[in-house]
Amino acid sequence: MWFRQSLIALAWLAPALLSAVDARSLSACNGKPRPFKLTLTWEKHAPDGFEKQMILINGQFPGPLLEVNQGDDVEVTVYNKMPFNTTIHYHGIEMLKTPWSDGVPGLSQRQIQPGKSFVYKWKATQAGSYWYHSHQHAQLNDGMYGPIVIHPKDSTPRPFDRISKDPAAVRAMKRAEADVTPLVLSDHRHVTSERGWDINVASGLETPCYDSILINGKGRVDCWTQEKMASLYTAEQRLFLKLGNATSFTAKGCLPAAVIAAVQARGKQTNLSAIPPEIFDVCTATNGPREVIKVSKASNAKETWVAFDLIGTFGLITGAFSIDEHPMYIYAVDGSYIEPQEVEAVVLTNGDRYSVMVKLDKPGDFTMRMASLTMPQMFTGFATLSYRDPKGPSPPSKPSVGYINDIGANTTADVRFFSQAAMKAFPPAPIAQTADQTVKVAMRVAGQSYNWALNETIYPMGLDNDTPLLFDPQPERHNNVTITTRNGTWVDVIFQAVAFPMPPHPIHKHGNKMYLLGQGDGLFKWDSVAEAAKEVPSSFNFVDPPRRDGFTTPAALQGPSWMAIRYHVDNPGAWLIHCHVQSHLSGGMSMAIQDGVDKWPKVPAEYLNYK
């Protein structure tokens, strides 16, 4: 809809430990694969104080950290002890020469059935922050996800001297990066993913209303007063209330179902009586735990820094993150180093990863905020960053001052948000000035409001059960749900929002990263990016465009919009490109890409013959 682990619970570290010259190091594999075992179970758990059935991985939520060194061979053995099929996708991992381990049912593998196991084998060719999650329907909404950290090679240049020229500070930042702490940021729903989908189908309506925001799997349900909500409505929210002939959000902080039906259903028949009251209307506060990140300020170091990997594991929302009274230096995006940006807040959507460096220079307790920017719902999640100076007095006990409020808006004019447009790769990443192939796709609702198409036609859910396309390539197939490319070429994909109002869509490509060339309002009336750039050159960047594995299309509220990306076909295989909003993915907003179909690697027998 409309968008406006393991390591986490660090104990109080001894000061000497954090300030030691040698940071936490991961032992070498000595030529052997680094093994992991993930056991999936379907159990009752209460992350926000409300008990529900959900997926646990090795008995925990979120799943355990997968920590490896760049260059490692990785083996992940998955044991499915749940009552339904599943797969695991390693988000952002390029799977170079191992596309059969990408984890997409019907595309790169057969499903893991109940009682069965599956071994994913891949090489950690990249470094940085990644995550893993189910790619079976919307099981991500059931809690099936966890963080991945890949430590870079020692020889890899770091951008920390762009933050400080002080050698001691740079050393402290290198230690902090080696000890990086993942922060898993998620939205949480009390109904299971299957129940949520059944409600969509029965009502004929997408139901974009969740229950809580979690940080490292912890949080609570907060019920705002109508007065608080009314004081924080955005202009867009007021507009949609007016369009739906309503005056307020529900007690749960959601746009009423009748308003969503009036705006999104576009005249299609709906049955709002099929939506249980607790989905949109009823708010029951809980007292779930909130995460406390406890670290120690070094006692014998000139400066102390801490590094966090912010991981957006959301099923729906886009939100703003900040740490009270502590600016962040964003030094990597989606696992790749950038020229650092000093900011007070950053916007994350589904699948985003931001690696941030924070200076510990004022001991105390400080609120970490994750506020939804998603138009249909107003809610926020909180955690605490807590540290002390072993040589100083106890800090005063007083509330910290936030850079953002409960709807993610800046509290003062000087608050800086991360700018994707200003993001520069470190070191610079070369890009071809022309493309060999252009693909234009037309995004729209296809049928009921919960069925979204990436290119006019919904991706059939039944393909999950088919023989994987990777096992049976179709080199001549070009249709509304399949893109086919040749190895070594450069491809432009133009995403067009041809129906409106339409929310932004976080588009993720498997297999490699993309460059964002440009975006704009109106129809993309040109046959190619080159033709468009001649007419509107200011809309494009061919010099140093942002590069990552996911980009969000611009909202199309009152007219069409478009986004142009370019990527290099250098990783042959069958990949998926899709919207990462789980209800949109379940509703069919995907396409298969046969990248470099002329050079596909031979699939090992253990994957071909897996049953």
HUGIUR-V22610 format. One record per pair of residues at least 12 apart in sequence whose C-alpha atoms are under 8 Angstrom apart, sorted by the first residue. I is the first residue (numbers start at 0). J is the second residue. If there is no record, write none. Layout:
I | J
I | J
//
This chain:
0 | 207
0 | 315
0 | 373
0 | 374
0 | 375
0 | 501
0 | 502
0 | 503
1 | 373
1 | 374
1 | 375
1 | 501
1 | 502
1 | 503
1 | 554
2 | 316
2 | 317
2 | 372
2 | 373
2 | 374
2 | 502
2 | 503
3 | 317
3 | 372
3 | 373
3 | 374
4 | 61
4 | 62
4 | 63
4 | 64
4 | 145
4 | 146
4 | 180
4 | 181
4 | 182
4 | 183
4 | 215
5 | 63
5 | 64
6 | 64
6 | 180
6 | 181
7 | 180
7 | 181
7 | 182
7 | 215
7 | 292
8 | 290
8 | 291
8 | 292
8 | 293
9 | 292
9 | 293
9 | 294
10 | 293
10 | 294
11 | 293
11 | 294
11 | 295
12 | 294
12 | 295
13 | 295
14 | 295
14 | 296
14 | 297
14 | 298
14 | 389
15 | 297
15 | 298
15 | 299
17 | 295
17 | 296
17 | 297
18 | 171
18 | 297
18 | 298
18 | 299
18 | 300
18 | 303
20 | 174
21 | 174
22 | 174
22 | 175
22 | 177
22 | 178
23 | 174
23 | 177
23 | 178
24 | 177
25 | 66
25 | 67
25 | 68
27 | 68
28 | 71
31 | 72
32 | 71
32 | 72
32 | 73
32 | 74
33 | 67
33 | 71
33 | 72
33 | 73
33 | 74
34 | 73
34 | 74
34 | 75
34 | 76
35 | 65
35 | 73
35 | 74
35 | 75
35 | 76
36 | 75
36 | 76
36 | 77
36 | 78
37 | 56
37 | 57
37 | 75
37 | 76
37 | 77
37 | 78
38 | 56
38 | 57
38 | 58
38 | 77
38 | 78
38 | 79
38 | 80
39 | 54
39 | 55
39 | 56
39 | 57
39 | 58
39 | 77
39 | 78
39 | 79
39 | 80
39 | 81
40 | 54
40 | 55
40 | 56
40 | 57
40 | 58
40 | 79
40 | 80
40 | 81
41 | 53
41 | 54
41 | 55
41 | 80
41 | 81
41 | 82
42 | 54
42 | 55
45 | 287
46 | 213
46 | 216
46 | 217
46 | 218
46 | 219
46 | 287
46 | 288
47 | 211
47 | 213
47 | 217
47 | 218
47 | 219
47 | 220
47 | 285
47 | 286
47 | 287
47 | 288
48 | 218
48 | 219
48 | 220
48 | 285
48 | 286
48 | 287
48 | 288
49 | 189
49 | 285
49 | 287
51 | 189
51 | 190
51 | 191
52 | 141
52 | 191
53 | 141
53 | 142
53 | 191
54 | 141
54 | 142
54 | 143
55 | 142
55 | 143
56 | 143
60 | 142
60 | 143
60 | 144
60 | 145
60 | 216
61 | 142
61 | 143
61 | 144
61 | 145
61 | 183
61 | 215
61 | 216
62 | 143
62 | 144
62 | 145
62 | 146
63 | 145
63 | 146
64 | 145
64 | 146
64 | 147
64 | 148
65 | 145
65 | 146
65 | 147
65 | 148
66 | 147
66 | 148
66 | 149
66 | 150
67 | 123
67 | 147
67 | 148
67 | 149
67 | 150
68 | 123
68 | 126
68 | 149
68 | 150
68 | 151
68 | 152
69 | 123
69 | 124
69 | 125
69 | 126
69 | 149
69 | 150
69 | 151
69 | 152
70 | 122
70 | 123
70 | 124
70 | 125
71 | 122
71 | 123
71 | 124
72 | 120
72 | 121
72 | 122
72 | 123
73 | 119
73 | 120
73 | 121
73 | 122
73 | 123
74 | 118
74 | 119
74 | 120
74 | 121
75 | 118
75 | 119
75 | 120
76 | 116
76 | 117
76 | 118
76 | 119
77 | 116
77 | 117
77 | 118
77 | 119
78 | 114
78 | 115
78 | 116
78 | 117
79 | 111
79 | 112
79 | 113
79 | 114
79 | 115
79 | 116
80 | 113
80 | 114
80 | 115
81 | 113
81 | 114
82 | 113
83 | 112
83 | 113
84 | 110
84 | 111
84 | 112
84 | 113
84 | 135
85 | 110
85 | 111
85 | 112
85 | 133
85 | 134
85 | 135
86 | 102
86 | 103
86 | 104
86 | 110
86 | 111
86 | 133
86 | 134
86 | 135
87 | 101
87 | 102
87 | 103
87 | 131
87 | 132
87 | 133
87 | 134
87 | 135
88 | 100
88 | 101
88 | 102
88 | 103
88 | 131
88 | 132
88 | 133
88 | 134
89 | 101
89 | 102
89 | 129
89 | 130
89 | 131
89 | 132
90 | 129
90 | 130
90 | 131
90 | 132
90 | 350
90 | 509
91 | 129
91 | 130
91 | 333
91 | 334
91 | 509
91 | 510
91 | 511
91 | 512
91 | 548
92 | 123
92 | 125
92 | 129
92 | 509
92 | 510
92 | 511
93 | 124
93 | 125
93 | 509
93 | 510
93 | 511
93 | 570
94 | 121
94 | 122
94 | 510
95 | 121
95 | 122
95 | 124
95 | 510
95 | 570
96 | 570
96 | 571
96 | 600
97 | 120
97 | 121
97 | 600
98 | 469
98 | 510
98 | 571
98 | 572
98 | 573
98 | 574
99 | 469
99 | 602
99 | 606
100 | 119
100 | 120
100 | 121
101 | 509
102 | 133
102 | 134
103 | 134
103 | 135
103 | 463
103 | 575
104 | 134
104 | 135
104 | 462
104 | 463
104 | 464
104 | 467
105 | 462
105 | 463
105 | 464
105 | 465
105 | 466
105 | 467
105 | 468
106 | 462
106 | 463
106 | 466
106 | 467
106 | 468
106 | 469
106 | 573
106 | 574
106 | 575
106 | 591
107 | 467
107 | 468
107 | 469
107 | 470
107 | 573
107 | 574
108 | 467
108 | 469
108 | 606
109 | 463
109 | 464
109 | 465
109 | 466
109 | 467
109 | 609
109 | 610
110 | 463
110 | 464
123 | 149
125 | 149
125 | 151
125 | 334
126 | 148
126 | 149
126 | 150
126 | 151
126 | 334
126 | 335
127 | 148
127 | 149
127 | 150
127 | 151
127 | 331
127 | 333
127 | 334
127 | 335
128 | 146
128 | 147
128 | 148
128 | 149
128 | 308
128 | 310
128 | 333
128 | 334
128 | 352
128 | 353
128 | 354
129 | 146
129 | 147
129 | 148
129 | 149
129 | 310
129 | 333
129 | 334
129 | 352
130 | 144
130 | 145
130 | 146
130 | 147
130 | 148
130 | 310
131 | 144
131 | 145
131 | 146
131 | 147
132 | 144
132 | 145
136 | 581
136 | 584
136 | 585
137 | 192
137 | 193
137 | 581
137 | 582
137 | 584
137 | 585
138 | 192
139 | 314
139 | 581
140 | 187
140 | 188
140 | 191
140 | 192
140 | 314
140 | 581
141 | 191
141 | 192
144 | 312
145 | 183
146 | 181
146 | 183
146 | 310
148 | 181
150 | 177
157 | 336
158 | 330
158 | 336
158 | 337
158 | 338
158 | 339
158 | 425
159 | 172
159 | 173
159 | 330
159 | 339
161 | 338
161 | 339
162 | 328
162 | 339
167 | 301
167 | 302
168 | 301
168 | 302
168 | 303
171 | 302
171 | 303
171 | 304
172 | 303
172 | 304
172 | 305
172 | 306
172 | 356
175 | 304
175 | 305
175 | 306
175 | 356
176 | 305
176 | 306
176 | 356
178 | 305
178 | 306
179 | 305
179 | 306
179 | 307
179 | 308
180 | 306
180 | 307
180 | 308
181 | 307
181 | 308
181 | 309
181 | 310
182 | 214
182 | 215
182 | 307
182 | 308
182 | 309
182 | 310
183 | 213
183 | 214
183 | 215
183 | 216
183 | 309
183 | 310
183 | 311
183 | 312
184 | 212
184 | 213
184 | 214
184 | 215
184 | 216
184 | 309
184 | 310
184 | 311
184 | 312
184 | 313
184 | 369
185 | 212
185 | 213
185 | 214
185 | 215
185 | 216
185 | 311
185 | 312
185 | 313
185 | 314
186 | 209
186 | 210
186 | 211
186 | 212
186 | 213
186 | 312
186 | 313
186 | 314
186 | 315
186 | 316
187 | 209
187 | 210
187 | 211
187 | 212
187 | 213
188 | 209
188 | 210
188 | 211
189 | 209
189 | 210
196 | 582
198 | 273
198 | 274
199 | 449
200 | 449
201 | 270
201 | 273
201 | 274
202 | 269
202 | 270
202 | 271
202 | 272
202 | 273
202 | 274
203 | 267
203 | 268
203 | 269
203 | 270
203 | 447
203 | 448
203 | 449
204 | 259
204 | 260
204 | 264
204 | 269
204 | 270
204 | 271
204 | 447
204 | 448
204 | 449
205 | 448
205 | 449
205 | 582
206 | 256
206 | 278
206 | 279
207 | 315
207 | 375
207 | 376
208 | 253
208 | 278
208 | 279
208 | 375
208 | 376
209 | 278
209 | 376
210 | 251
211 | 378
211 | 379
211 | 380
212 | 369
212 | 378
212 | 379
212 | 380
213 | 380
213 | 381
214 | 289
214 | 290
214 | 380
214 | 381
214 | 382
215 | 290
217 | 287
217 | 288
217 | 289
217 | 290
218 | 287
218 | 288
218 | 289
218 | 290
218 | 380
218 | 381
219 | 284
219 | 285
219 | 286
219 | 287
219 | 288
219 | 289
219 | 380
220 | 282
220 | 283
220 | 284
220 | 285
220 | 286
220 | 287
221 | 283
221 | 284
221 | 285
221 | 378
222 | 250
222 | 251
222 | 252
222 | 282
222 | 283
222 | 284
223 | 250
223 | 251
223 | 252
224 | 250
225 | 247
225 | 248
225 | 250
228 | 248
228 | 252
228 | 377
229 | 247
231 | 406
235 | 374
236 | 374
236 | 375
239 | 258
239 | 262
240 | 254
240 | 258
242 | 258
242 | 261
242 | 262
243 | 257
243 | 258
243 | 259
243 | 261
243 | 262
244 | 258
245 | 258
249 | 279
249 | 280
249 | 281
250 | 280
250 | 281
250 | 282
251 | 279
251 | 280
251 | 281
251 | 282
252 | 376
252 | 377
252 | 378
253 | 279
253 | 280
253 | 375
253 | 376
253 | 377
254 | 279
254 | 375
254 | 376
255 | 279
255 | 280
256 | 271
256 | 279
257 | 271
262 | 500
263 | 448
263 | 500
264 | 447
264 | 448
265 | 448
267 | 447
267 | 448
289 | 381
289 | 382
289 | 383
290 | 381
290 | 382
290 | 383
291 | 382
291 | 383
291 | 384
291 | 385
292 | 382
292 | 383
292 | 384
292 | 385
293 | 384
293 | 385
293 | 386
294 | 384
294 | 385
294 | 386
294 | 387
295 | 386
295 | 387
295 | 388
295 | 389
296 | 359
296 | 362
296 | 386
296 | 387
296 | 388
296 | 389
297 | 388
297 | 389
298 | 388
298 | 389
298 | 390
302 | 358
302 | 359
302 | 360
303 | 358
303 | 359
303 | 360
304 | 356
304 | 357
304 | 358
304 | 359
305 | 356
305 | 357
305 | 358
305 | 359
306 | 354
306 | 355
306 | 356
306 | 357
307 | 354
307 | 355
307 | 356
308 | 352
308 | 353
308 | 354
308 | 355
309 | 351
309 | 352
309 | 353
309 | 354
309 | 355
310 | 350
310 | 351
310 | 352
310 | 353
311 | 347
311 | 348
311 | 349
311 | 350
311 | 351
311 | 352
312 | 349
312 | 350
312 | 351
313 | 348
313 | 349
313 | 350
313 | 580
314 | 349
314 | 579
314 | 580
314 | 581
314 | 582
315 | 349
315 | 580
315 | 581
315 | 582
316 | 348
316 | 349
316 | 371
316 | 372
316 | 373
316 | 580
317 | 346
317 | 347
317 | 348
317 | 349
317 | 371
317 | 372
317 | 373
318 | 346
318 | 347
318 | 348
318 | 369
318 | 370
318 | 371
318 | 372
318 | 373
318 | 407
319 | 344
319 | 345
319 | 346
319 | 347
319 | 368
319 | 369
319 | 370
319 | 371
319 | 372
319 | 407
320 | 344
320 | 345
320 | 346
320 | 347
320 | 367
320 | 368
320 | 369
320 | 370
320 | 407
321 | 343
321 | 344
321 | 345
321 | 367
321 | 368
321 | 369
321 | 401
321 | 402
321 | 403
322 | 343
322 | 344
322 | 365
322 | 366
322 | 367
322 | 368
322 | 384
322 | 401
322 | 402
323 | 365
323 | 366
323 | 367
323 | 368
323 | 399
323 | 400
323 | 401
323 | 402
324 | 365
324 | 399
324 | 400
324 | 401
324 | 402
325 | 343
325 | 357
325 | 358
326 | 341
326 | 342
326 | 343
326 | 344
326 | 357
326 | 358
327 | 341
327 | 342
327 | 343
327 | 344
327 | 355
327 | 356
327 | 357
327 | 358
328 | 340
328 | 341
328 | 342
328 | 355
328 | 356
328 | 357
329 | 341
329 | 342
329 | 353
329 | 354
329 | 355
329 | 356
329 | 417
330 | 353
330 | 354
330 | 355
330 | 356
331 | 353
331 | 354
331 | 355
332 | 351
332 | 352
332 | 353
332 | 354
332 | 547
333 | 351
333 | 352
333 | 353
333 | 547
333 | 548
334 | 352
334 | 353
334 | 354
335 | 424
335 | 425
335 | 547
336 | 424
336 | 425
336 | 426
337 | 422
337 | 423
337 | 424
337 | 425
337 | 426
338 | 422
338 | 423
338 | 424
338 | 425
340 | 417
340 | 422
341 | 415
341 | 417
342 | 414
342 | 415
342 | 416
342 | 417
343 | 402
343 | 414
343 | 415
343 | 416
344 | 402
344 | 403
344 | 414
344 | 415
344 | 416
344 | 417
345 | 416
345 | 417
346 | 416
346 | 417
348 | 505
349 | 505
349 | 579
349 | 580
350 | 507
350 | 549
350 | 579
351 | 549
359 | 386
362 | 385
362 | 386
362 | 387
362 | 388
362 | 394
363 | 385
363 | 386
363 | 387
363 | 393
363 | 394
363 | 395
363 | 396
364 | 383
364 | 384
364 | 385
364 | 386
364 | 399
365 | 383
365 | 384
365 | 385
365 | 398
365 | 399
366 | 381
366 | 382
366 | 383
366 | 384
366 | 399
366 | 401
367 | 381
367 | 382
367 | 383
367 | 384
368 | 380
368 | 381
368 | 382
368 | 403
369 | 381
369 | 407
370 | 404
370 | 405
370 | 406
370 | 407
371 | 405
371 | 406
371 | 407
372 | 406
372 | 407
377 | 406
378 | 405
378 | 406
379 | 405
379 | 406
402 | 414
419 | 545
420 | 544
420 | 545
421 | 545
422 | 544
422 | 545
423 | 543
423 | 544
423 | 545
424 | 543
424 | 545
424 | 546
427 | 543
428 | 543
429 | 543
430 | 541
430 | 542
430 | 543
431 | 489
432 | 541
433 | 489
433 | 529
434 | 488
434 | 489
434 | 490
434 | 491
434 | 565
435 | 488
435 | 489
435 | 490
436 | 484
436 | 488
436 | 489
436 | 490
436 | 491
437 | 490
437 | 491
437 | 492
437 | 493
437 | 527
438 | 482
438 | 490
438 | 491
438 | 492
438 | 493
439 | 492
439 | 493
439 | 494
439 | 495
440 | 453
440 | 454
440 | 455
440 | 479
440 | 492
440 | 493
440 | 494
440 | 495
441 | 453
441 | 454
441 | 455
441 | 494
441 | 495
441 | 496
441 | 497
442 | 454
442 | 455
442 | 494
442 | 495
442 | 496
442 | 497
442 | 498
443 | 455
443 | 496
443 | 497
443 | 498
443 | 501
444 | 498
445 | 457
449 | 582
449 | 583
449 | 586
450 | 583
450 | 586
450 | 587
450 | 588
451 | 583
451 | 584
451 | 586
451 | 587
451 | 588
452 | 586
452 | 587
452 | 588
452 | 589
453 | 480
453 | 577
453 | 578
453 | 587
453 | 588
453 | 589
453 | 590
454 | 479
454 | 480
454 | 590
455 | 479
456 | 479
456 | 480
457 | 480
457 | 586
457 | 587
457 | 588
457 | 589
458 | 480
458 | 586
458 | 587
458 | 588
458 | 589
458 | 590
459 | 587
460 | 585
460 | 587
468 | 573
469 | 572
469 | 573
469 | 602
470 | 602
470 | 607
472 | 593
472 | 596
474 | 593
474 | 596
474 | 597
479 | 590
480 | 589
480 | 590
480 | 591
481 | 590
481 | 591
481 | 592
481 | 593
482 | 590
482 | 591
482 | 592
482 | 593
482 | 594
483 | 592
483 | 593
483 | 594
483 | 595
483 | 596
484 | 568
484 | 592
484 | 593
484 | 594
484 | 595
484 | 596
485 | 568
485 | 594
485 | 595
485 | 596
485 | 597
485 | 598
486 | 568
486 | 569
486 | 570
486 | 571
486 | 594
486 | 595
486 | 596
486 | 597
486 | 598
487 | 567
487 | 568
487 | 569
487 | 595
488 | 567
488 | 568
488 | 569
489 | 565
489 | 566
489 | 567
489 | 568
490 | 565
490 | 566
490 | 567
490 | 568
491 | 528
491 | 563
491 | 564
491 | 565
491 | 566
492 | 563
492 | 564
492 | 565
493 | 523
493 | 561
493 | 562
493 | 563
493 | 564
494 | 552
494 | 561
494 | 562
494 | 563
495 | 522
495 | 523
495 | 559
495 | 560
495 | 561
495 | 562
496 | 555
496 | 559
496 | 560
496 | 561
497 | 522
497 | 559
497 | 560
498 | 555
498 | 558
498 | 559
499 | 555
499 | 556
499 | 557
499 | 558
499 | 559
500 | 554
500 | 555
500 | 556
500 | 557
500 | 558
501 | 554
501 | 555
501 | 556
502 | 553
502 | 554
502 | 555
502 | 556
503 | 551
503 | 552
503 | 553
503 | 554
503 | 555
504 | 551
504 | 552
504 | 553
504 | 554
504 | 578
504 | 579
504 | 580
505 | 549
505 | 550
505 | 551
505 | 552
505 | 578
505 | 579
505 | 580
506 | 549
506 | 550
506 | 551
506 | 552
506 | 576
506 | 577
506 | 578
506 | 579
507 | 548
507 | 549
507 | 550
507 | 576
507 | 577
507 | 578
507 | 579
508 | 548
508 | 549
508 | 574
508 | 575
508 | 576
508 | 577
509 | 548
509 | 574
509 | 575
509 | 576
510 | 570
510 | 572
510 | 574
511 | 548
511 | 566
511 | 570
512 | 546
512 | 547
512 | 548
512 | 549
512 | 566
513 | 546
513 | 547
513 | 548
513 | 549
513 | 564
513 | 565
513 | 566
513 | 567
514 | 544
514 | 545
514 | 546
514 | 547
514 | 564
514 | 565
514 | 566
515 | 540
515 | 544
515 | 545
515 | 546
515 | 550
515 | 562
515 | 563
515 | 564
515 | 565
516 | 539
516 | 540
516 | 541
516 | 544
516 | 545
516 | 562
516 | 563
516 | 564
516 | 565
517 | 538
517 | 539
517 | 540
517 | 562
517 | 563
517 | 564
518 | 538
518 | 539
518 | 552
518 | 553
518 | 560
518 | 561
518 | 562
518 | 563
519 | 538
519 | 553
519 | 560
519 | 561
519 | 562
520 | 553
520 | 555
520 | 558
520 | 559
520 | 560
520 | 561
521 | 558
521 | 559
521 | 560
521 | 561
522 | 559
522 | 560
522 | 561
523 | 560
523 | 561
528 | 563
568 | 594
568 | 595
569 | 595
570 | 594
570 | 595
571 | 593
571 | 594
571 | 595
571 | 596
571 | 598
571 | 599
571 | 600
572 | 593
572 | 594
572 | 595
572 | 596
572 | 599
572 | 600
573 | 591
573 | 592
573 | 593
573 | 594
574 | 591
574 | 592
574 | 593
574 | 594
575 | 589
575 | 590
575 | 591
575 | 592
576 | 589
576 | 590
576 | 591
576 | 592
577 | 589
577 | 590
//
